[in-house]
Amino acid sequence: MSIIVGYIPTPEGRAALHRAAEEAKLRHTKLVVVNSHRGSDFDAEEARTLEREFEDVVRDLRAAGIEHEVRTLVRGNEPADDLVKVAAESDADFIVIGLRRRSPVGKLILGSNAQTILLEADCPVLAVKAR
């Protein structure tokens, strides 16, 4: 069993990672950190920046004593599809995602990735907001 967290280096992504790490530690469960990109809008500089960010993430998870795995996926899928697939492959206990505030028009749709994860995942989904 594991906890899957969708992570991007934003306040919402960090909030999701923080909560997922708390849950993994509490439950003595492996944490799988997933960062997914479609690939077409992902250049070399962004890759280097993301690599440095993930070095910090791994260091912090190790220091906290949390069993973890980090997956950066660039395979042309939507991030939501990758998260749902990784959760199914990992027999996940649940998925943790970060949500951001949306404009009134944006509130009509929760957000395509969040909505897809909520509707397609076979496990529970915990949505957290940044403070």
C-alpha angles and dihedrals in degrees: 000000000000146000117243120207126189105220134191123158097258131107089262092049092048091049090052092048092048093051093044090051090051091051093046091051093046093049097037087235133144115260118217112198111202126193113180130189130179088224103227094088097039114101132183095262092052089049092054092047091049091048091055090047091052091049087061092046092051092046091052094047091049091049089052091051094240118152105231149164126202121209124186107190123195103167105124097263127125110261091242092056091050092050093049091047094049090048091053093046091048096045086235123206087214146326124246120207134174122234129202131206113268135206119255090263091045090054090067086072119034092219124288096250095044092045093049092049093048093049101037105037116102091209133057119282124216113203118197133186127220114248 
